[in-house]
Amino acid sequence: MREVQARAGMGQVVVIGAGIAGLAAAHRLLERGARVTVLEASGRVGGKLLPGEVAGARVDLGAESMLARRPEAVALARQVGLADRLQPPATATAAIWTRGALRPMPKGHVMGVPGTAAALSGVLSDEGIARIDRDAELPRTEVGDDVAVGEYVAERLGREVVDRLVEPLLGGVYAGDAYRISMRSAVPQLFQAARSHASLTEGVREIQAKAAAAQQTGPVFMGVQGGVGTLPLAVAESVRARGGEILTGTPVTELSHSAADGGWRVVAGERVLRADAVVLAVPAPAAARLLRTESPGAAAELGGVEYASMALVTLAYRRAEAGLPEGSGFLVPPVDGRTIKASTFASQKWGWIAGENPDLVVLRTSVGRYGETEILQRDDSELVAVSRRDLKAATGLEAAPVDTRVTRWDDGLPQYPVGHHARVARIREHVAKLPGLAVCGAPYDGVGIPACIASAYAAVDQIHGDLRGVQELTAHPVQSQHGGAGE
């Protein structure tokens, strides 16, 4: 084995994982003057952010947009030279495919929870709409330390609101089950409203009023010309330009802490690195394996984090043959029994795709939710076929695509069940007992791109002895919102 000796002090930090969280951590560490080595098990950087092509058109094969109302992602993109390629969606008008028709996504909601029953006709039944008005008359529903989003909303407003509005929006973010997902961790705004208001609709209206008073301008979401998947590539290039080392195809097999000198020993194949600090920016199962010896408590908690799998089907059509409804795409409530859970009309949502490919129409569908295994066991051609079938039923699209691509994200999205915040606090409590160690990424404080970057920055601060970032994220998780359709 070849051993690399660290410099004194904070000279060497090893970042394990080269998704956007790990790369953001490396970028911040280099700004702080550390010497950085990033180790990535797979053959590429970027994690769930993946640029690709279909019919020669540049597209995203993973996440396609990032929340712009949080500063972290857009600021990092600008820092690594992507300022002139940042673009908001050309249209943010989404639909919901329910009760046999594409219907406009109702306005004035917080993750599908309406402030009033207005504008819900067609999406909800008359009985469902009437049920919302009972919220103001019901006694307070205590939420305790945490509660499932679906459970609480159904008790206040009825199951129809959950099944036809909340489920498709939350499913687009987590590929999860609204009746399991933590309101405190996934929709913290609603959790605070539930704590301070007897009426849920009153709480939603207050959230909306505060947002209006804040007078936030600019787009809610942002994309990148060439795809959001180019962001980690640009960050990696910047890391290397600043002297950081990134090694792909280099899985870490052992992580140990030395009580004698307070340093860390990282084993990756034939390479052994000595470091003053380690940032773990990997999925929970990988973090659990690496911490099994040094922190059995953290490993046990990490081992309990569940994941959902999904697949994205990207299709390209000749423009002359593929007329689509207006808007960015549509969401699908599981209760309607369809196979796809969403579709994004990528050529309509992103002006740069249409501009680069005037003769093509590109769209994508997403398939798979937490607990669904049968559909994801089908081969690629079957996933394309079921996507085409549902697209025809929703939009009338009958043309044959000129090219397709199926991207599978096995165990791609961590689940945030009730009590997730307490699990994360226990993980960090265990990790804090090991000097020079921090964790970050999607399993902790939010699954969106800004949340992962914020988590990375908090991890860097932590290994420098500053816990304010971690404390802020613990108190206020980053809500991961839905970008319109098909996220």
C-alpha positions as semicolon CSV with decimal commas, in nm:
position;residue;x (nm);y (nm);z (nm)
1;M;0,000;0,000;0,000
2;R;0,114;0,351;-0,083
3;E;0,078;0,589;0,210
4;V;0,027;0,963;0,178
5;Q;0,127;1,166;0,483
6;A;-0,069;1,479;0,569
7;R;0,078;1,816;0,640
8;A;0,058;1,951;0,991
9;G;-0,254;2,121;1,123
10;M;-0,550;2,132;0,885
11;G;-0,327;2,054;0,589
12;Q;-0,514;1,746;0,472
13;V;-0,886;1,680;0,457
14;V;-1,026;1,375;0,284
15;V;-1,375;1,409;0,140
16;I;-1,542;1,075;0,075
17;G;-1,800;1,105;-0,200
18;A;-1,803;1,327;-0,510
19;G;-2,171;1,408;-0,539
20;I;-2,266;1,774;-0,522
21;A;-2,235;1,772;-0,141
22;G;-1,883;1,629;-0,143
23;L;-1,769;1,858;-0,422
24;A;-1,917;2,164;-0,249
25;A;-1,738;2,064;0,072
26;A;-1,410;2,029;-0,116
27;H;-1,458;2,366;-0,283
28;R;-1,524;2,537;0,052
29;L;-1,230;2,359;0,220
30;L;-0,991;2,482;-0,048
31;E;-1,118;2,835;0,007
32;R;-1,028;2,787;0,374
33;G;-0,673;2,687;0,284
34;A;-0,693;2,311;0,339
35;R;-0,531;2,050;0,120
36;V;-0,809;1,829;-0,016
37;T;-0,841;1,483;-0,163
38;V;-1,183;1,365;-0,281
39;L;-1,241;0,991;-0,312
40;E;-1,532;0,864;-0,522
41;A;-1,626;0,498;-0,558
42;S;-1,798;0,532;-0,895
43;G;-1,633;0,623;-1,221
44;R;-1,766;0,979;-1,233
45;V;-1,846;1,283;-1,019
46;G;-2,192;1,431;-0,968
47;G;-2,399;1,169;-0,791
48;K;-2,767;1,223;-0,877
49;L;-2,678;1,512;-1,109
50;L;-2,605;1,358;-1,448
51;P;-2,583;1,527;-1,789
52;G;-2,650;1,316;-2,096
53;E;-2,795;1,307;-2,446
54;V;-3,101;1,176;-2,627
55;A;-3,114;1,197;-3,009
56;G;-2,807;1,421;-2,985
57;A;-2,985;1,671;-2,759
58;R;-2,819;1,768;-2,432
59;V;-3,046;1,684;-2,137
60;D;-3,041;1,607;-1,767
61;L;-3,072;1,242;-1,674
62;G;-3,109;1,325;-1,304
63;A;-3,231;1,635;-1,122
64;E;-3,308;1,912;-1,372
65;S;-3,360;2,224;-1,161
66;M;-3,254;2,381;-0,833
67;L;-3,437;2,603;-0,588
68;A;-3,327;2,962;-0,651
69;R;-3,494;3,112;-0,343
70;R;-3,214;2,955;-0,136
71;P;-2,874;3,110;-0,215
72;E;-2,638;2,812;-0,199
73;A;-2,680;2,642;-0,537
74;V;-2,705;2,950;-0,756
75;A;-2,414;3,114;-0,571
76;L;-2,193;2,808;-0,618
77;A;-2,283;2,792;-0,987
78;R;-2,172;3,153;-1,023
79;Q;-1,850;3,091;-0,832
80;V;-1,749;2,811;-1,070
81;G;-1,812;3,009;-1,387
82;L;-2,171;2,921;-1,480
83;A;-2,326;3,264;-1,423
84;D;-2,395;3,324;-1,792
85;R;-2,554;2,979;-1,827
86;L;-2,808;3,008;-1,545
87;Q;-3,161;3,010;-1,685
88;P;-3,504;3,004;-1,520
89;P;-3,775;2,779;-1,664
90;A;-3,935;2,920;-1,979
91;T;-4,269;2,818;-1,829
92;A;-4,358;2,713;-1,477
93;T;-4,722;2,635;-1,552
94;A;-4,777;2,273;-1,456
95;A;-5,084;2,051;-1,470
96;I;-5,216;1,759;-1,274
97;W;-5,346;1,451;-1,458
98;T;-5,640;1,340;-1,252
99;R;-5,998;1,223;-1,296
100;G;-5,926;1,148;-1,663
101;A;-5,800;1,491;-1,771
102;L;-5,507;1,730;-1,751
103;R;-5,613;2,008;-1,514
104;P;-5,422;2,325;-1,419
105;M;-5,225;2,286;-1,098
106;P;-5,419;2,494;-0,843
107;K;-5,248;2,812;-0,725
108;G;-5,210;2,920;-0,365
109;H;-5,088;2,605;-0,194
110;V;-4,793;2,496;0,019
111;M;-4,673;2,157;-0,107
112;G;-5,029;2,083;-0,220
113;V;-5,200;2,210;0,096
114;P;-5,447;2,483;-0,005
115;G;-5,518;2,802;0,185
116;T;-5,876;2,801;0,057
117;A;-6,103;2,563;-0,132
118;A;-6,123;2,804;-0,426
119;A;-5,996;2,683;-0,765
120;L;-6,002;2,315;-0,666
121;S;-6,304;2,221;-0,875
122;G;-6,226;1,928;-1,103
123;V;-5,926;1,824;-0,897
124;L;-6,134;1,745;-0,590
125;S;-6,492;1,622;-0,570
126;D;-6,765;1,845;-0,434
127;E;-6,743;1,645;-0,112
128;G;-6,368;1,693;-0,098
129;I;-6,402;2,068;-0,146
130;A;-6,670;2,089;0,123
131;R;-6,448;1,893;0,361
132;I;-6,179;2,164;0,345
133;D;-6,419;2,422;0,485
134;R;-6,462;2,212;0,801
135;D;-6,100;2,283;0,897
136;A;-6,191;2,615;1,058
137;E;-6,445;2,442;1,284
138;L;-6,227;2,154;1,403
139;P;-6,044;2,160;1,736
140;R;-5,664;2,191;1,724
141;T;-5,477;1,882;1,610
142;E;-5,168;1,835;1,826
143;V;-4,860;1,745;1,625
144;G;-4,620;1,669;1,910
145;D;-4,255;1,634;1,817
146;D;-4,336;1,531;1,460
147;V;-4,622;1,398;1,249
148;A;-4,670;1,248;0,903
149;V;-4,771;1,505;0,644
150;G;-5,052;1,291;0,509
151;E;-5,187;1,198;0,850
152;Y;-5,210;1,557;0,968
153;V;-5,346;1,706;0,644
154;A;-5,604;1,430;0,606
155;E;-5,729;1,491;0,960
156;R;-5,764;1,864;0,895
157;L;-5,875;1,876;0,531
158;G;-5,968;1,521;0,430
159;R;-5,790;1,246;0,240
160;E;-5,872;1,386;-0,103
161;V;-5,637;1,680;-0,050
162;V;-5,360;1,438;0,041
163;D;-5,430;1,182;-0,231
164;R;-5,479;1,425;-0,521
165;L;-5,256;1,723;-0,431
166;V;-5,004;1,652;-0,155
167;E;-4,908;1,301;-0,271
168;P;-4,805;1,394;-0,628
169;L;-4,605;1,696;-0,511
170;L;-4,425;1,517;-0,227
171;G;-4,382;1,212;-0,450
172;G;-4,205;1,430;-0,704
173;V;-3,948;1,530;-0,442
174;Y;-3,901;1,211;-0,238
175;A;-4,062;0,934;-0,447
176;G;-4,219;0,863;-0,109
177;D;-4,549;0,809;0,070
178;A;-4,714;1,122;0,214
179;Y;-4,862;0,915;0,494
180;R;-4,510;0,826;0,612
181;I;-4,313;1,143;0,535
182;S;-4,218;1,371;0,824
183;M;-4,384;1,711;0,819
184;R;-4,115;1,854;1,045
185;S;-3,832;1,752;0,811
186;A;-3,995;1,764;0,467
187;V;-4,233;2,060;0,499
188;P;-4,104;2,259;0,798
189;Q;-4,317;2,562;0,709
190;L;-4,632;2,356;0,754
191;F;-4,504;2,203;1,077
192;Q;-4,450;2,545;1,229
193;A;-4,794;2,655;1,108
194;A;-4,949;2,345;1,266
195;R;-4,783;2,430;1,595
196;S;-4,899;2,792;1,598
197;H;-5,246;2,769;1,440
198;A;-5,554;2,566;1,521
199;S;-5,665;2,595;1,157
200;L;-5,436;2,454;0,886
201;T;-5,582;2,670;0,609
202;E;-5,527;2,978;0,827
203;G;-5,166;2,873;0,876
204;V;-5,118;2,828;0,499
205;R;-5,263;3,173;0,432
206;E;-5,020;3,321;0,685
207;I;-4,726;3,147;0,510
208;Q;-4,844;3,296;0,181
209;A;-4,888;3,642;0,334
210;K;-4,536;3,635;0,477
211;A;-4,397;3,530;0,140
212;A;-4,582;3,814;-0,028
213;A;-4,461;4,065;0,233
214;A;-4,102;3,950;0,180
215;Q;-4,141;4,059;-0,184
216;Q;-3,901;3,798;-0,313
217;T;-3,830;3,869;-0,676
218;G;-3,682;3,650;-0,945
219;P;-3,756;3,290;-1,033
220;V;-3,831;3,026;-0,773
221;F;-3,628;2,767;-0,963
222;M;-3,323;2,784;-1,186
223;G;-3,168;2,559;-1,446
224;V;-2,835;2,558;-1,627
225;Q;-2,785;2,568;-2,003
226;G;-2,650;2,225;-2,087
227;G;-2,822;2,077;-1,782
228;V;-2,795;2,100;-1,405
229;G;-2,574;1,793;-1,439
230;T;-2,297;2,022;-1,563
231;L;-2,282;2,194;-1,222
232;P;-2,081;1,920;-1,045
233;L;-1,849;1,901;-1,346
234;A;-1,777;2,273;-1,313
235;V;-1,728;2,245;-0,936
236;A;-1,489;1,953;-0,987
237;E;-1,292;2,154;-1,245
238;S;-1,267;2,443;-0,998
239;V;-1,155;2,207;-0,720
240;R;-0,878;2,070;-0,939
241;A;-0,778;2,420;-1,052
242;R;-0,735;2,518;-0,687
243;G;-0,505;2,222;-0,624
244;G;-0,757;1,967;-0,498
245;E;-0,726;1,604;-0,599
246;I;-1,032;1,405;-0,714
247;L;-0,996;1,030;-0,755
248;T;-1,285;0,841;-0,915
249;G;-1,315;0,463;-0,921
250;T;-1,163;0,469;-0,572
251;P;-1,396;0,314;-0,313
252;V;-1,300;0,364;0,050
253;T;-1,293;0,035;0,239
254;E;-1,170;0,142;0,582
255;L;-1,188;0,452;0,798
256;S;-1,018;0,469;1,137
257;H;-0,930;0,735;1,390
258;S;-0,603;0,751;1,581
259;A;-0,637;0,839;1,947
260;A;-0,262;0,899;1,960
261;D;-0,239;1,187;1,712
262;G;-0,606;1,265;1,655
263;G;-0,574;1,201;1,282
264;W;-0,757;0,973;1,043
265;R;-0,649;0,676;0,833
266;V;-0,841;0,626;0,510
267;V;-0,790;0,308;0,309
268;A;-0,894;0,308;-0,058
269;G;-0,764;0,008;-0,247
270;E;-0,384;0,013;-0,240
271;R;-0,380;0,372;-0,125
272;V;-0,370;0,480;0,239
273;L;-0,424;0,845;0,324
274;R;-0,353;1,015;0,655
275;A;-0,569;1,317;0,724
276;D;-0,651;1,565;0,994
277;A;-1,019;1,559;0,908
278;V;-1,272;1,362;0,704
279;V;-1,600;1,473;0,549
280;L;-1,836;1,184;0,477
281;A;-2,056;1,284;0,183
282;V;-2,195;0,945;0,082
283;P;-2,538;0,779;0,104
284;A;-2,640;0,650;0,445
285;P;-2,563;0,279;0,382
286;A;-2,206;0,361;0,271
287;A;-2,157;0,593;0,569
288;A;-2,285;0,318;0,800
289;R;-2,030;0,070;0,664
290;L;-1,740;0,311;0,709
291;L;-1,841;0,410;1,064
292;R;-1,918;0,061;1,192
293;T;-1,590;0,035;1,383
294;E;-1,532;0,390;1,499
295;S;-1,894;0,481;1,575
296;P;-2,128;0,182;1,603
297;G;-2,403;0,412;1,728
298;A;-2,390;0,637;1,422
299;A;-2,363;0,332;1,198
300;A;-2,675;0,177;1,348
301;E;-2,874;0,496;1,297
302;L;-2,748;0,540;0,942
303;G;-2,833;0,179;0,868
304;G;-3,196;0,258;0,948
305;V;-3,230;0,522;0,675
306;E;-3,449;0,384;0,396
307;Y;-3,430;0,473;0,028
308;A;-3,668;0,479;-0,267
309;S;-3,575;0,379;-0,621
310;M;-3,704;0,534;-0,941
311;A;-3,640;0,552;-1,313
312;L;-3,644;0,842;-1,558
313;V;-3,753;0,776;-1,916
314;T;-3,632;1,043;-2,159
315;L;-3,794;1,050;-2,503
316;A;-3,719;1,257;-2,815
317;Y;-3,973;1,314;-3,095
318;R;-3,972;1,493;-3,427
319;R;-4,130;1,830;-3,356
320;A;-4,359;1,802;-3,658
321;E;-4,509;1,485;-3,512
322;A;-4,538;1,574;-3,144
323;G;-4,784;1,835;-3,035
324;L;-4,804;1,877;-2,658
325;P;-5,030;2,080;-2,431
326;E;-4,888;2,408;-2,306
327;G;-4,691;2,418;-1,983
328;S;-4,396;2,246;-1,820
329;G;-4,560;1,907;-1,775
330;F;-4,786;1,732;-1,531
331;L;-4,798;1,537;-1,205
332;V;-4,998;1,220;-1,144
333;P;-5,169;1,130;-0,815
334;P;-5,104;0,765;-0,725
335;V;-5,473;0,724;-0,643
336;D;-5,552;0,749;-1,016
337;G;-5,372;0,419;-1,078
338;R;-5,138;0,530;-1,354
339;T;-4,787;0,393;-1,399
340;I;-4,595;0,717;-1,447
341;K;-4,589;0,964;-1,158
342;A;-4,499;1,272;-1,362
343;S;-4,389;1,401;-1,698
344;T;-4,175;1,703;-1,782
345;F;-4,206;1,865;-2,124
346;A;-3,836;1,948;-2,123
347;S;-3,835;2,135;-2,455
348;Q;-4,109;2,364;-2,326
349;K;-3,975;2,400;-1,975
350;W;-3,618;2,486;-2,073
351;G;-3,565;2,740;-2,349
352;W;-3,210;2,624;-2,408
353;I;-3,324;2,272;-2,506
354;A;-3,567;2,411;-2,763
355;G;-3,308;2,658;-2,888
356;E;-3,041;2,394;-2,937
357;N;-3,279;2,139;-3,091
358;P;-3,546;2,321;-3,295
359;D;-3,653;2,005;-3,480
360;L;-3,698;1,793;-3,167
361;V;-3,938;1,773;-2,878
362;V;-3,782;1,624;-2,565
363;L;-3,983;1,509;-2,267
364;R;-3,938;1,269;-1,981
365;T;-4,144;1,063;-1,743
366;S;-4,064;0,931;-1,397
367;V;-4,160;0,588;-1,270
368;G;-4,135;0,432;-0,925
369;R;-4,221;0,529;-0,569
370;Y;-4,124;0,407;-0,225
371;G;-4,226;0,043;-0,188
372;E;-4,290;-0,008;-0,561
373;T;-4,058;-0,281;-0,685
374;E;-4,248;-0,461;-0,961
375;I;-4,248;-0,176;-1,212
376;L;-3,875;-0,113;-1,172
377;Q;-3,797;-0,478;-1,240
378;R;-3,923;-0,440;-1,597
379;D;-3,667;-0,392;-1,871
380;D;-3,602;-0,059;-2,041
381;S;-3,828;-0,129;-2,341
382;E;-4,121;-0,201;-2,111
383;L;-4,067;0,122;-1,917
384;V;-4,064;0,313;-2,247
385;A;-4,383;0,133;-2,355
386;V;-4,576;0,210;-2,037
387;S;-4,456;0,570;-2,049
388;R;-4,580;0,605;-2,406
389;R;-4,912;0,448;-2,314
390;D;-4,970;0,691;-2,028
391;L;-4,849;0,989;-2,233
392;K;-5,098;0,902;-2,507
393;A;-5,380;0,879;-2,253
394;A;-5,284;1,210;-2,092
395;T;-5,190;1,421;-2,395
396;G;-5,297;1,232;-2,708
397;L;-4,931;1,189;-2,815
398;E;-4,927;0,896;-3,058
399;A;-4,601;0,949;-3,248
400;A;-4,312;0,707;-3,211
401;P;-4,003;0,859;-3,047
402;V;-3,686;0,885;-3,253
403;D;-3,476;0,801;-2,947
404;T;-3,526;0,701;-2,585
405;R;-3,311;0,663;-2,278
406;V;-3,391;0,501;-1,944
407;T;-3,192;0,609;-1,638
408;R;-3,238;0,405;-1,322
409;W;-3,172;0,555;-0,981
410;D;-3,164;0,251;-0,756
411;D;-3,191;0,356;-0,391
412;G;-3,159;0,711;-0,516
413;L;-3,375;0,908;-0,274
414;P;-3,347;0,890;0,107
415;Q;-3,679;0,879;0,288
416;Y;-3,768;1,120;0,567
417;P;-4,021;0,935;0,784
418;V;-4,170;1,068;1,107
419;G;-3,884;1,118;1,355
420;H;-3,622;1,178;1,086
421;H;-3,499;1,495;1,258
422;A;-3,439;1,301;1,580
423;R;-3,245;1,031;1,392
424;V;-3,024;1,296;1,230
425;A;-2,962;1,458;1,568
426;R;-2,855;1,121;1,712
427;I;-2,623;1,058;1,416
428;R;-2,457;1,396;1,462
429;E;-2,429;1,343;1,836
430;H;-2,237;1,020;1,777
431;V;-2,023;1,174;1,501
432;A;-1,936;1,475;1,720
433;K;-1,751;1,243;1,958
434;L;-1,492;1,183;1,686
435;P;-1,271;1,492;1,633
436;G;-1,228;1,603;1,274
437;L;-1,527;1,410;1,135
438;A;-1,843;1,552;0,978
439;V;-2,125;1,415;0,762
440;C;-2,327;1,585;0,491
441;G;-2,556;1,522;0,198
442;A;-2,912;1,423;0,116
443;P;-2,972;1,184;0,410
444;Y;-2,973;1,467;0,664
445;D;-3,124;1,813;0,612
446;G;-3,301;1,809;0,275
447;V;-3,271;1,627;-0,058
448;G;-3,254;1,928;-0,291
449;I;-2,936;2,073;-0,436
450;P;-2,926;2,383;-0,210
451;A;-2,990;2,161;0,094
452;C;-2,699;1,933;0,006
453;I;-2,468;2,231;-0,046
454;A;-2,579;2,393;0,281
455;S;-2,514;2,061;0,454
456;A;-2,165;2,050;0,302
457;Y;-2,081;2,401;0,418
458;A;-2,204;2,321;0,769
459;A;-1,980;2,012;0,771
460;V;-1,677;2,222;0,676
461;D;-1,759;2,469;0,951
462;Q;-1,797;2,181;1,198
463;I;-1,451;2,040;1,139
464;H;-1,320;2,393;1,198
465;G;-1,500;2,399;1,532
466;D;-1,796;2,615;1,426
467;L;-2,127;2,439;1,495
468;R;-2,359;2,724;1,399
469;G;-2,430;2,587;1,052
470;V;-2,519;2,242;1,182
471;Q;-2,736;2,396;1,455
472;E;-2,918;2,612;1,202
473;L;-2,991;2,316;0,974
474;T;-3,105;2,108;1,271
475;A;-3,347;2,380;1,375
476;H;-3,454;2,471;1,020
477;P;-3,419;2,193;0,759
478;V;-3,415;2,313;0,399
479;Q;-3,755;2,245;0,244
480;S;-3,710;2,065;-0,087
481;Q;-3,979;2,198;-0,318
482;H;-4,112;2,061;-0,642
483;G;-3,998;2,230;-0,961
484;G;-4,318;2,189;-1,161
485;A;-4,330;1,834;-1,294
486;G;-4,110;1,531;-1,314
487;E;-3,841;1,628;-1,065
